[in-house]
Amino acid sequence: LPQLGPHLPPRLMEQPWRLLYCTRRDGFSLRTLYRCGGQPGCPALLLIRDTEAQAFGAFSATTIRCSNGFYGTGETFLFSFSPELKVFRWTGRNNFFVKGDVDLLMVGGGSGRFGLWLDGDLHHGGSHPCETFDNETLSPREEFCVQDLEVWCPA
């Protein structure tokens, strides 16, 4: 978390963060992640470690929740540690920030490609370059298996 500090919105830089959800404690379920999601409007930091020990994730300016359409703001970004931190910010090309239903969570999009997606049991996901963030693939492979996943929010 400390490395991400300078990239967060200024109002959050000095905030302590607390763990809302983690697969080790809460199990692998997107429904449970939504249930643990925190107060509406509370920012969320999604951290993923895949089975190849690559770490990456997303910052959402609003709670990660189930939705009919995309939501979020231009503060949303994707990041990866490979081996050093890379941050992919909003390009302004579209507003496909975050969208989630019980089977799929998506961050970033455009032309049918998602910057980051996770399936309903949180075991599998993928990352593709997308128009929202003009990101690189966050994981070594375009599709990955999740080893650990955590969601943090300001305390």
N, C-alpha and C positions, 0 to 999 in steps of 0.2 A: 503493500500500500504506500509506503513513504515515497517511492519513485514516482507514483502517479500524482502526488500532491500538487506539484506545480502546474499540472495540466487540468486540474479540476476548476470549476467556476470559483472565483475569489471568495464568495461567501462560505465555501466549504473547506477552504484550505487549512484552517486551524481547527476544524471540527474533529472530535474523537468519533470513531466509527465503531459500530457493533455488528456482530454476525447475526443475520436474520435467519439464514437457511444454509445448511451444508449437507451434502449427500452422505457423508460419514455418519452424521447424527440423525438426519431426517429421512434418509432413504432416497432412492432415485425416482422422483415423480414430479412432473411439471405442475400437476394439480396442487401438490403440497407446496411447491415453490410459490405459486400464486397465493395460497392460503397464508403463508408466512410473510407475504410481501411487504408488510409495513403500512404505515399511514398513507392514504392517498396523497399524491403530490410529493412524497418523500423520495429524494433521489436514490438510485440504487447502483451499486457497483457489482457487476457479474464477473467472477473470476473462474476460469476453467483450466484444469490441467488434464491433458490428454494422456493416453497410455504410452505415448512416446516421450513423456515428461516435458512437453512443450506447454508453456503457460501463456494465456491470452484471455481476452474478454471484452466487455463493453461497459461504458458508463451511460446510464440513462438518467436524464434530469427529472424523470417522474417514475413512480412505482411501476415495477414490472407486473402486469396484470393481464387478464383475459380481455380481449377487445374484438370488436367487429371490424375495425379499420386500423390504420396506422396511427400512432400517437407519439408525442414527444416533442422536443424542441431541438434547435440547432446546437444546443450544448452537448447533445449526445455524441459520443465518439467510440471508436473501436481501438483496441491496442493489442500489441503482442510483445513478448520478451523473447527475442530470438537473435543473438543472445542478449542484445541490449533493447531497452524499451523503444518501441515505435508507436506513435499515436497517429490515428487517421481521423481527421476532423471533417465536419460537414462541408460538402462542396457547394451547397446551395442549388444543386441541379434538381433535386426533388425533396419531398418531405416524408420519405419512407424510413422513419426512425425505428419504431418498435411496433410489432404486432404479435399478438399471441392468442392461440386457442388451445384446447386441451391436447391437441396432437402435435402442435408445432409452435415454437417461439422463433421469431425472425427479427434480426436487427440489420437495418440497411437493405436496400433493394434497387430494382431497376432492371428492365429487360429480362425478368424471370430469374435473376441471380441475386442471392442474398449474401450480404457481408458476413453474417453469422447466423446459423440456424441450429436449433436443437429439437430432437423429437420428444414425444410425449413422455417416454420413460427416462429421458435424459441420458441414455446410454450412447446415442449416436448424434453426431452433428456434422456440420460442414461449414466451409468458408470459401467464398468466391470474391474476386474483385467486383465491386458494385458502384453504381453511379452516386449513391448517397455519400459515400466516404472516399471514393477513389482509393480503396485500400488494397494492399497485397493480400494474398491468402494468409490467414492468421496462423494456420497450423501447417506442419510440413506436408500433409496431404490435404486434398480438397475435402475429403470426408475423413472424420476422425472418431475414435471411441473415447468417451469421457472416463477419466479415472476419478477426479474430484471436481466438484462444482460448489461454489459458495456465492451467496448474495449478501452484501454488506450495505448498511445504510447509516447516515449520520446518527449518532447517539442522542 
